[in-house]
């Protein structure tokens, strides 16, 4: 099976992208839903929006994305070298 590049993924595609079997994915799903895992969207054939799934995983493992406004900024202000 070739890896899908679509934004909206089936349960099987979501599991595959996460490195799980469909059975493993379905076993983990109830706990993941309780922790805020993205729901399938009925407007898009009950598929999950992959960028939301990836963002959920990144938050779960404390990975900050470039441009993530929740990440602490790299600079705290101008430096005063003449103190």
GIKA-V79728 format. One record per residue. N is the residue number from 0. RES is the residue in one letter. SS is DSSP state (@ for helix, = for strand, . for the rest). PHI is phi as a letter, one per 30 degrees, with the letter a starting at -180 (none if undefined). D_LAST is the distance of its C-alpha to the last C-alpha in Angstrom with 1 decimal. Layout:
# GIKA-V79728
{{N/RES/SS/PHI/D_LAST} {N/RES/SS/PHI/D_LAST}}
This chain:
# GIKA-V79728
{{0/X/./none/63.3} {1/X/./d/60.8} {2/X/./d/57.3} {3/X/./d/57.1} {4/X/./c/54.3} {5/X/./d/55.1} {6/X/./d/52.6} {7/X/=/c/55.1} {8/X/=/c/56.5} {9/X/./d/59.4} {10/X/@/e/59.1} {11/X/@/d/60.3} {12/X/@/d/57.8} {13/X/@/d/54.9} {14/X/@/e/56.1} {15/X/@/d/56.4} {16/X/@/d/52.9} {17/X/@/d/51.6} {18/X/./i/53.6} {19/X/./c/56.1} {20/X/./d/59.8} {21/X/@/d/61.0} {22/X/@/d/62.3} {23/X/@/d/58.9} {24/X/@/d/57.2} {25/X/@/d/59.8} {26/X/@/d/59.3} {27/X/@/d/55.6} {28/X/@/e/55.8} {29/X/@/e/56.5} {30/X/@/d/53.4} {31/X/@/d/51.3} {32/X/@/d/52.6} {33/X/@/d/51.6} {34/X/./c/48.0} {35/X/./j/48.0} {36/X/./e/49.5} {37/X/./e/50.4} {38/X/./d/54.0} {39/X/./d/56.5} {40/X/=/c/56.8} {41/X/@/d/60.4} {42/X/@/d/59.9} {43/X/@/c/59.4} {44/X/./h/62.3} {45/X/./h/60.5} {46/X/=/c/58.1} {47/X/=/c/54.5} {48/X/=/d/51.7} {49/X/@/e/50.2} {50/X/@/e/46.6} {51/X/@/d/46.5} {52/X/@/d/47.9} {53/X/@/d/45.3} {54/X/@/d/42.5} {55/X/@/d/43.9} {56/X/@/d/44.0} {57/X/@/d/40.4} {58/X/@/d/39.3} {59/X/@/d/41.5} {60/X/./c/39.9} {61/X/./h/36.2} {62/X/./c/36.0} {63/X/./c/33.7} {64/X/./d/35.0} {65/X/./d/33.0} {66/X/./i/32.6} {67/X/./d/33.2} {68/X/./d/31.5} {69/X/./d/31.6} {70/X/./d/29.5} {71/X/./d/25.8} {72/X/./d/23.8} {73/X/./d/22.1} {74/X/./c/18.8} {75/X/./c/17.1} {76/X/./k/15.2} {77/X/./d/12.9} {78/X/./d/9.9} {79/X/./c/6.5} {80/X/./d/5.8} {81/X/./c/3.8} {82/X/./d/0.0}}
